[in-house]
């Protein structure tokens, strides 16, 4: 068998041998990176298990619920845990909703007063605009009437 392999290798050109060497190196590099990735994943799993072990008793049930229910329910990714992006969006939403000003009686009363002041100011502005419109209308009407008076009446004799 060794003789057939060596004769096969002798028949391969130098360029093909170089290509084969490059492919073997690439394969070795990929396997090294896969081993590194595998060891990184193993380290993360160990950290996760340690974090779960450190949880207080009342949080274990919550963590279990999270792992069981915070998963996609449809399509190809059904059963996968929510992506980091979705988790971050959920956290942002919860922070924005949970830490809002609670609408207490005092808060609502202040808001009502502020809106009443705004309404009064708006009514004042509307009244001012109405008076300006009325003045402009009267001015326009008076100009039209003055032009009307200036025009000479047309009679049959002038034609």
N, CA, C and O of each residue as an XYZ file, in Angstrom:
636
protein
N       0.826     -1.197      0.000
C       0.000      0.000      0.000
C       0.863      1.249      0.000
O       0.534      2.235     -0.659
N       1.951      1.212      0.727
C       2.841      2.356      0.800
C       3.451      2.659     -0.559
O       3.661      3.821     -0.910
N       3.734      1.612     -1.321
C       4.322      1.787     -2.649
C       3.319      2.472     -3.569
O       3.703      3.338     -4.355
N       2.042      2.102     -3.490
C       1.035      2.733     -4.348
C       0.846      4.197     -3.978
O       0.630      5.040     -4.850
N       0.928      4.499     -2.689
C       0.781      5.895     -2.258
C       1.956      6.712     -2.764
O       1.769      7.816     -3.275
N       3.169      6.181     -2.627
C       4.342      6.935     -3.077
C       4.344      7.103     -4.582
O       4.729      8.162     -5.078
N       3.928      6.093     -5.319
C       3.864      6.233     -6.777
C       2.791      7.237     -7.169
O       2.951      7.970     -8.145
N       1.699      7.275     -6.412
C       0.643      8.259     -6.688
C       1.151      9.667     -6.410
O       0.863     10.598     -7.162
N       1.903      9.819     -5.335
C       2.441     11.132     -5.002
C       3.485     11.578     -6.023
O       3.581     12.765     -6.334
N       4.270     10.632     -6.546
C       5.280     10.976     -7.540
C       4.633     11.447     -8.835
O       5.197     12.277     -9.548
N       3.458     10.924     -9.138
C       2.796     11.308    -10.377
C       2.109     12.680    -10.270
O       1.748     13.266    -11.291
N       1.926     13.195     -9.052
C       1.291     14.503     -8.861
C       2.330     15.586     -9.126
O       3.490     15.469     -8.730
N       1.893     16.628     -9.796
C       2.813     17.724    -10.109
C       3.151     18.509     -8.844
O       2.481     18.395     -7.817
N       4.200     19.300     -8.951
C       4.659     20.089     -7.813
C       3.595     21.102     -7.383
O       3.394     21.323     -6.188
N       2.918     21.715     -8.349
C       1.865     22.697     -8.041
C       0.718     22.038     -7.284
O       0.194     22.599     -6.321
N       0.340     20.858     -7.721
C      -0.743     20.146     -7.037
C      -0.331     19.753     -5.624
O      -1.152     19.759     -4.707
N       0.947     19.410     -5.452
C       1.431     19.091     -4.108
C       1.366     20.324     -3.205
O       1.021     20.222     -2.028
N       1.699     21.483     -3.765
C       1.621     22.714     -2.974
C       0.168     23.007     -2.585
O      -0.108     23.392     -1.449
N      -0.742     22.827     -3.518
C      -2.164     23.042     -3.227
C      -2.642     22.084     -2.142
O      -3.389     22.463     -1.240
N      -2.196     20.837     -2.249
C      -2.568     19.839     -1.253
C      -2.025     20.224      0.118
O      -2.711     20.075      1.130
N      -0.784     20.722      0.146
C      -0.175     21.158      1.409
C      -0.969     22.316      2.018
O      -1.204     22.346      3.226
N      -1.380     23.265      1.176
C      -2.165     24.414      1.652
C      -3.499     23.946      2.221
O      -3.924     24.418      3.276
N      -4.156     23.030      1.534
C      -5.439     22.514      2.017
C      -5.283     21.785      3.340
O      -6.125     21.910      4.229
N      -4.195     21.016      3.469
C      -3.946     20.322      4.739
C      -3.703     21.326      5.869
O      -4.189     21.137      6.984
N      -2.957     22.385      5.582
C      -2.714     23.419      6.593
C      -4.021     24.104      6.995
O      -4.272     24.343      8.177
N      -4.851     24.417      5.994
C      -6.147     25.043      6.287
C      -7.011     24.129      7.144
O      -7.677     24.578      8.077
N      -6.993     22.852      6.818
C      -7.774     21.886      7.593
C      -7.283     21.840      9.037
O      -8.085     21.807      9.971
N      -5.964     21.837      9.214
C      -5.400     21.824     10.570
C      -5.762     23.097     11.331
O      -6.076     23.046     12.520
N      -5.718     24.248     10.637
C      -6.072     25.516     11.285
C      -7.538     25.527     11.701
O      -7.882     26.000     12.784
N      -8.401     24.999     10.827
C      -9.829     24.948     11.155
C     -10.072     24.056     12.359
O     -10.863     24.392     13.240
N      -9.400     22.932     12.395
C      -9.607     22.029     13.528
C      -9.085     22.665     14.811
O      -9.664     22.467     15.879
N      -7.970     23.445     14.716
C      -7.462     24.149     15.896
C      -8.460     25.196     16.373
O      -8.702     25.327     17.573
N      -9.045     25.949     15.424
C     -10.012     26.972     15.814
C     -11.279     26.329     16.368
O     -11.894     26.869     17.288
N     -11.675     25.180     15.818
C     -12.842     24.469     16.349
C     -12.579     23.997     17.774
O     -13.461     24.061     18.630
N     -11.360     23.522     18.021
C     -11.012     23.093     19.376
C     -11.029     24.279     20.330
O     -11.484     24.158     21.467
N     -10.528     25.439     19.866
C     -10.536     26.650     20.691
C     -11.974     27.077     20.980
O     -12.313     27.418     22.114
N     -12.814     27.054     19.946
C     -14.225     27.408     20.111
C     -14.897     26.446     21.093
O     -15.671     26.863     21.954
N     -14.593     25.165     20.952
C     -15.173     24.166     21.838
C     -14.753     24.424     23.284
O     -15.570     24.309     24.198
N     -13.492     24.771     23.493
C     -13.040     25.026     24.862
C     -13.680     26.305     25.410
O     -13.982     26.376     26.601
N     -13.892     27.320     24.553
C     -14.570     28.539     24.995
C     -16.002     28.239     25.412
O     -16.483     28.748     26.425
N     -16.677     27.413     24.629
C     -18.057     27.038     24.952
C     -18.096     26.261     26.260
O     -18.985     26.471     27.085
N     -17.148     25.376     26.447
C     -17.094     24.608     27.694
C     -16.881     25.529     28.897
O     -17.477     25.323     29.955
N     -16.033     26.542     28.731
C     -15.800     27.500     29.818
C     -17.084     28.260     30.144
O     -17.410     28.469     31.312
N     -17.811     28.672     29.097
C     -19.080     29.376     29.323
C     -20.090     28.483     30.040
O     -20.809     28.937     30.930
N     -20.137     27.225     29.651
C     -21.055     26.292     30.320
C     -20.704     26.161     31.796
O     -21.585     26.142     32.656
N     -19.415     26.071     32.079
C     -18.985     25.958     33.477
C     -19.370     27.203     34.269
O     -19.828     27.099     35.407
N     -19.184     28.396     33.662
C     -19.570     29.636     34.336
C     -21.072     29.672     34.591
O     -21.522     30.089     35.658
N     -21.838     29.231     33.600
C     -23.293     29.211     33.742
C     -23.708     28.297     34.885
O     -24.551     28.660     35.706
N     -23.123     27.132     34.936
C     -23.456     26.178     36.003
C     -23.064     26.754     37.361
O     -23.805     26.604     38.333
N     -21.915     27.406     37.435
C     -21.484     28.023     38.695
C     -22.457     29.125     39.117
O     -22.807     29.234     40.292
N     -22.890     29.940     38.152
C     -23.850     31.005     38.473
C     -25.170     30.429     38.968
O     -25.781     30.971     39.890
N     -25.605     29.344     38.366
C     -26.854     28.711     38.801
C     -26.691     28.149     40.208
O     -27.602     28.253     41.029
N     -25.547     27.560     40.485
C     -25.298     27.013     41.823
C     -25.277     28.110     42.884
O     -25.648     27.869     44.033
N     -24.846     29.309     42.507
C     -24.754     30.417     43.462
C     -26.087     31.129     43.691
O     -26.193     31.972     44.582
N     -27.101     30.798     42.898
C     -28.393     31.478     43.037
C     -29.018     31.201     44.399
O     -28.907     30.095     44.927
N     -29.682     32.223     44.970
C     -30.444     31.975     46.197
C     -31.609     31.030     45.894
O     -32.040     30.910     44.747
N     -32.094     30.386     46.896
C     -33.140     29.373     46.732
C     -34.372     29.948     46.029
O     -34.962     29.290     45.173
N     -34.757     31.164     46.386
C     -35.969     31.740     45.795
C     -35.782     32.123     44.322
O     -36.770     32.366     43.629
N     -34.549     32.182     43.834
C     -34.297     32.534     42.445
C     -34.150     31.321     41.527
O     -34.177     31.469     40.306
N     -33.997     30.150     42.086
C     -33.812     28.942     41.277
C     -35.055     28.677     40.432
O     -34.951     28.347     39.250
N     -36.216     28.822     41.036
C     -37.466     28.590     40.319
C     -37.627     29.595     39.171
O     -38.088     29.244     38.086
N     -37.242     30.839     39.427
C     -37.334     31.883     38.402
C     -36.386     31.568     37.240
O     -36.754     31.711     36.074
N     -35.175     31.142     37.568
C     -34.202     30.797     36.524
C     -34.700     29.609     35.705
O     -34.563     29.595     34.482
N     -35.270     28.625     36.369
C     -35.810     27.462     35.663
C     -36.936     27.896     34.724
O     -36.999     27.458     33.575
N     -37.816     28.754     35.220
C     -38.912     29.267     34.388
C     -38.342     29.985     33.170
O     -38.827     29.816     32.051
N     -37.307     30.788     33.402
C     -36.690     31.528     32.301
C     -36.166     30.571     31.229
O     -36.430     30.766     30.042
N     -35.443     29.563     31.631
C     -34.890     28.619     30.656
C     -35.975     27.826     29.938
O     -35.804     27.459     28.776
N     -37.073     27.562     30.606
C     -38.135     26.775     29.986
C     -39.035     27.597     29.072
O     -39.518     27.092     28.058
N     -39.264     28.855     29.422
C     -40.291     29.625     28.717
C     -39.782     30.761     27.841
O     -40.510     31.212     26.956
N     -38.586     31.228     28.050
C     -38.071     32.335     27.247
C     -37.409     31.795     25.979
O     -36.206     31.934     25.759
N     -38.251     31.177     25.164
C     -37.775     30.539     23.939
C     -38.689     30.912     22.781
O     -39.857     31.250     22.970
N     -38.131     30.844     21.590
C     -38.932     31.083     20.396
C     -39.957     29.967     20.246
O     -39.679     28.811     20.566
N     -41.140     30.321     19.760
C     -42.210     29.329     19.673
C     -42.567     28.942     18.245
O     -43.398     28.057     18.041
N     -41.957     29.587     17.249
C     -42.343     29.299     15.868
C     -41.123     29.174     14.969
O     -40.014     29.574     15.326
N     -41.357     28.619     13.818
C     -40.412     28.513     12.704
C     -39.210     27.633     13.026
O     -39.261     26.780     13.912
N     -38.127     27.861     12.283
C     -36.936     27.017     12.401
C     -36.273     27.126     13.764
O     -35.669     26.169     14.247
N     -36.386     28.294     14.381
C     -35.692     28.512     15.656
C     -36.564     28.162     16.857
O     -36.258     28.549     17.985
N     -37.627     27.443     16.618
C     -38.516     27.048     17.707
C     -37.728     26.273     18.757
O     -36.996     25.338     18.435
N     -37.886     26.671     20.006
C     -37.202     26.001     21.100
C     -35.882     26.639     21.487
O     -35.366     26.374     22.572
N     -35.321     27.481     20.615
C     -34.073     28.169     20.952
C     -34.359     29.276     21.960
O     -35.427     29.888     21.942
N     -33.394     29.523     22.836
C     -33.514     30.621     23.799
C     -33.461     31.935     23.027
O     -32.757     32.047     22.024
N     -34.214     32.931     23.503
C     -34.246     34.226     22.833
C     -32.826     34.737     22.592
O     -31.931     34.547     23.416
N     -32.643     35.389     21.445
C     -31.327     35.926     21.102
C     -30.946     37.046     22.064
O     -31.793     37.601     22.765
N     -29.671     37.360     22.082
C     -29.173     38.425     22.956
C     -29.851     39.745     22.593
O     -30.188     40.536     23.474
N     -30.049     39.982     21.295
C     -30.708     41.208     20.840
C     -32.119     41.319     21.429
O     -32.497     42.368     21.949
N     -32.882     40.247     21.345
C     -34.257     40.259     21.867
C     -34.237     40.445     23.381
O     -35.075     41.161     23.930
N     -33.292     39.808     24.052
C     -33.197     39.960     25.501
C     -32.890     41.404     25.884
O     -33.472     41.936     26.830
N     -31.971     42.041     25.144
C     -31.633     43.442     25.437
C     -32.837     44.349     25.213
O     -33.091     45.255     26.006
N     -33.581     44.106     24.132
C     -34.775     44.908     23.853
C     -35.812     44.735     24.966
O     -36.449     45.703     25.381
N     -35.975     43.519     25.440
C     -36.932     43.262     26.520
C     -36.504     43.994     27.794
O     -37.338     44.567     28.495
N     -35.222     43.971     28.086
C     -34.711     44.658     29.281
C     -34.927     46.162     29.157
O     -35.355     46.807     30.115
N     -34.633     46.727     27.983
C     -34.847     48.164     27.770
C     -36.316     48.524     27.958
O     -36.638     49.533     28.586
N     -37.202     47.698     27.412
C     -38.634     47.957     27.543
C     -39.057     47.913     29.008
O     -39.782     48.790     29.477
N     -38.604     46.898     29.720
C     -38.977     46.774     31.129
C     -38.453     47.946     31.951
O     -39.162     48.474     32.808
N     -37.217     48.352     31.691
C     -36.660     49.491     32.425
C     -37.465     50.753     32.159
O     -37.751     51.521     33.077
N     -37.830     50.964     30.901
C     -38.563     52.187     30.571
C     -39.968     52.172     31.166
O     -40.498     53.225     31.522
N     -40.573     50.999     31.278
C     -41.933     50.913     31.805
C     -41.970     50.821     33.327
O     -42.850     51.405     33.960
N     -41.037     50.102     33.911
C     -41.064     49.905     35.362
C     -40.674     51.157     36.135
O     -41.181     51.400     37.230
N     -39.782     51.941     35.569
C     -39.258     53.078     36.305
C     -39.873     54.402     35.874
O     -39.281     55.460     36.084
N     -41.047     54.350     35.277
C     -41.757     55.573     34.914
C     -42.283     56.240     36.178
O     -42.427     55.611     37.226
N     -42.568     57.556     36.043
C     -43.216     58.241     37.166
C     -44.580     57.612     37.386
O     -45.386     57.492     36.464
N     -44.814     57.224     38.593
C     -46.130     56.661     38.877
C     -47.132     57.804     38.921
O     -46.845     58.878     39.449
N     -48.275     57.569     38.376
C     -49.280     58.617     38.274
C     -50.091     58.679     39.569
O     -51.188     58.130     39.665
N     -49.526     59.354     40.546
C     -50.200     59.517     41.824
C     -51.184     60.673     41.713
O     -51.258     61.356     40.692
N     -51.927     60.870     42.771
C     -52.924     61.943     42.798
C     -52.247     63.304     42.630
O     -52.717     64.142     41.860
N     -51.146     63.523     43.347
C     -50.428     64.804     43.241
C     -49.896     65.021     41.829
O     -49.997     66.116     41.275
N     -49.334     63.970     41.260
C     -48.781     64.068     39.907
C     -49.875     64.436     38.908
O     -49.677     65.292     38.046
N     -51.031     63.782     39.032
C     -52.135     64.062     38.114
C     -52.693     65.470     38.319
O     -53.059     66.135     37.350
N     -52.761     65.935     39.581
C     -53.250     67.287     39.838
C     -52.320     68.333     39.226
O     -52.783     69.321     38.656
N     -51.020     68.117     39.342
C     -50.059     69.040     38.733
C     -50.202     69.047     37.216
O     -50.116     70.092     36.571
N     -50.420     67.874     36.669
C     -50.579     67.766     35.222
C     -51.848     68.499     34.768
O     -51.838     69.167     33.734
N     -52.933     68.378     35.532
C     -54.190     69.054     35.199
C     -53.998     70.568     35.250
O     -54.459     71.279     34.356
N     -53.320     71.071     36.290
C     -53.070     72.510     36.395
C     -52.249     73.013     35.213
O     -52.530     74.073     34.654
N     -51.250     72.253     34.848
C     -50.401     72.634     33.718
C     -51.223     72.697     32.428
O     -51.066     73.620     31.629
N     -52.092     71.716     32.236
C     -52.937     71.701     31.039
C     -53.949     72.845     31.053
O     -54.252     73.416     30.005
N     -54.472     73.184     32.228
C     -55.410     74.308     32.324
C     -54.719     75.623     31.974
O     -55.295     76.462     31.281
N     -53.488     75.806     32.451
C     -52.732     77.013     32.106
C     -52.489     77.078     30.605
O     -52.618     78.135     29.987
N     -52.141     75.949     30.035
C     -51.907     75.897     28.591
C     -53.190     76.227     27.829
O     -53.158     76.922     26.814
N     -54.317     75.723     28.330
C     -55.603     75.999     27.688
C     -55.936     77.488     27.773
O     -56.385     78.076     26.789
N     -55.722     78.103     28.936
C     -55.988     79.539     29.095
C     -55.124     80.359     28.137
O     -55.604     81.295     27.499
N     -53.858     79.998     28.048
C     -52.947     80.706     27.149
C     -53.405     80.557     25.701
O     -53.366     81.515     24.929
N     -53.834     79.366     25.344
C     -54.309     79.116     23.978
C     -55.570     79.921     23.690
O     -55.704     80.494     22.609
N     -56.498     79.969     24.647
C     -57.724     80.757     24.458
C     -57.396     82.236     24.287
O     -58.001     82.913     23.456
N     -56.449     82.738     25.064
C     -56.033     84.135     24.952
C     -55.476     84.405     23.549
O     -55.780     85.429     22.938
N     -54.659     83.474     23.050
C     -54.095     83.634     21.708
C     -55.184     83.582     20.640
O     -55.134     84.334     19.666
N     -56.162     82.703     20.816
C     -57.262     82.598     19.852
C     -58.069     83.890     19.835
O     -58.440     84.378     18.768
N     -58.342     84.445     21.013
C     -59.082     85.718     21.074
C     -58.309     86.820     20.363
O     -58.894     87.620     19.632
N     -57.008     86.866     20.574
C     -56.173     87.861     19.904
C     -56.218     87.697     18.397
O     -56.295     88.683     17.664
N     -56.170     86.469     17.934
C     -56.240     86.221     16.494
C     -57.608     86.599     15.936
O     -57.700     87.130     14.830
N     -58.666     86.331     16.690
C     -60.016     86.706     16.244
C     -60.131     88.218     16.088
O     -60.713     88.699     15.116
N     -59.582     88.965     17.036
C     -59.669     90.424     16.934
C     -58.862     90.925     15.737
O     -59.292     91.856     15.055
N     -57.705     90.326     15.471
C     -56.913     90.722     14.301
C     -57.670     90.426     13.010
O     -57.669     91.233     12.081
N     -58.309     89.270     12.962
C     -59.076     88.901     11.766
C     -60.224     89.882     11.555
O     -60.483     90.309     10.430
N     -60.906     90.237     12.632
C     -62.023     91.178     12.536
C     -61.539     92.530     12.023
O     -62.178     93.126     11.155
N     -60.413     93.022     12.552
C     -59.865     94.305     12.099
C     -59.499     94.251     10.624
O     -59.806     95.172      9.867
N     -58.836     93.159     10.214
C     -58.444     93.028      8.808
C     -59.673     92.938      7.903
O     -59.678     93.488      6.802
N     -60.694     92.255      8.361
C     -61.923     92.133      7.576
C     -62.578     93.501      7.390
O     -62.984     93.861      6.285
N     -62.674     94.252      8.478
C     -63.281     95.589      8.396
C     -62.465     96.495      7.492
O     -63.024     97.267      6.713
N     -61.139     96.404      7.592
C     -60.263     97.222      6.755
C     -60.454     96.864      5.284
O     -60.520     97.745      4.426
N     -60.542     95.583      5.003
C     -60.739     95.121      3.630
C     -62.087     95.601      3.091
O     -62.170     96.075      1.958
N     -63.126     95.481      3.887
C     -64.466     95.920      3.472
C     -64.463     97.423      3.205
O     -65.053     97.885      2.228
N     -63.800     98.181      4.072
C     -63.786     99.637      3.871
C     -63.042     99.996      2.585
O     -63.439    100.929      1.887
N     -61.967     99.269      2.261
C     -61.250     99.531      1.005
C     -62.122     99.211     -0.195
O     -62.146     99.962     -1.171
N     -62.836     98.101     -0.123
C     -63.717     97.719     -1.229
C     -64.791     98.782     -1.421
O     -65.101     99.141     -2.557
N     -65.354     99.283     -0.353
C     -66.410    100.302     -0.455
C     -65.852    101.622     -0.997
O     -66.523    102.323     -1.754
N     -64.612    101.953     -0.599
C     -64.032    103.203     -1.112
C     -63.769    103.089     -2.611
O     -63.981    104.052     -3.349
N     -63.309    101.925     -3.070
C     -63.123    101.734     -4.515
C     -64.455    101.802     -5.239
O     -64.540    102.298     -6.362
N     -65.469    101.309     -4.601
C     -66.806    101.321     -5.195
C     -67.294    102.757     -5.364
O     -67.898    103.092     -6.383
N     -67.039    103.600     -4.379
C     -67.471    104.994     -4.446
C     -66.703    105.761     -5.512
O     -67.245    106.661     -6.154
N     -65.438    105.402     -5.696
C     -64.608    106.108     -6.669
C     -65.027    105.807     -8.102
O     -64.853    106.643     -8.989
N     -65.565    104.649     -8.326
C     -65.985    104.298     -9.676
C     -67.194    105.143    -10.073
O     -68.129    105.346     -9.299
N     -67.133    105.610    -11.274
C     -68.262    106.397    -11.763
C     -69.367    105.457    -12.220
O     -69.108    104.394    -12.785
N     -70.551    105.851    -11.976
C     -71.631    104.994    -12.459
C     -71.646    105.001    -13.990
O     -71.504    106.049    -14.621
N     -71.814    103.863    -14.547
C     -71.833    103.726    -15.997
C     -73.262    103.957    -16.475
O     -74.219    103.357    -15.985
N     -73.360    104.840    -17.439
C     -74.692    105.129    -17.987
C     -74.694    104.824    -19.472
O     -73.642    104.583    -20.065
N     -75.878    104.835    -20.076
C     -76.022    104.539    -21.500
C     -75.466    105.659    -22.366
O     -75.093    105.418    -23.515
N     -75.405    106.843    -21.857
C     -74.965    107.975    -22.662
C     -73.472    107.944    -22.932
O     -73.026    108.481    -23.946
N     -72.705    107.347    -22.078
C     -71.251    107.310    -22.255
C     -70.830    106.284    -23.302
O     -69.719    106.373    -23.825
N     -71.653    105.347    -23.611
C     -71.286    104.349    -24.621
C     -71.432    104.959    -25.938
O     -71.178    104.308    -26.951
